[in-house]
Amino acid sequence: MRAIAVRWVADEPFPGVVEVQLTDADGRPWSFVDKAPIFDGHDVLNASAKYPIDLEIACTVLDRLADRVVVTTAKPWGIETVDRQSRFVVRLDQLG
């Protein structure tokens, strides 16, 4: 699903940590902080990159609700927000 890398957090642990934000269907922002490769299949997230950067977070669709979708980021990569959330309701058009 679509999200935005907003900043480089730290160079350690290797290969570096990035903050990514997702806005759910109700407009609530959620922050993920994890190693850059979890969010970056194209090797563009690094300390010298110009943020913000649009990207996609891997997720699994759990349910469809008209123009909304219930997803989890626990599958396939086991990521969760800094608040320990991994289940979100997002707009259908947020899926890539």
Steps between C-alpha positions, in 0.01 A plus 500: 500500500613854438698679769770767533853474633534822698851489645819306552515409871847349548787325325509228767403227516634426153372561232316793658160589638227708336163641611204428273152644545167357396172690518198276555152539347393731785799731450697377801876489445701196612880482525720200431868508595704209368798401287492666160499178288164399648344796318742542212524258210683753282784609731388865511463544877825619654641780712560729201162446330263796465192428716203457479506200263188319380515123541287193562480291816447127456173388656234229490133580434277357774159635397330735252243755618354685198766767423715401799730206563620342824869413472778369719868581481578201722509294180725466306780691685376520859514878528298712739474865593681661789165454684522123426212507248499280191132505397356798310195606307612683186327634189487260209697748287791481748583148385770486235 
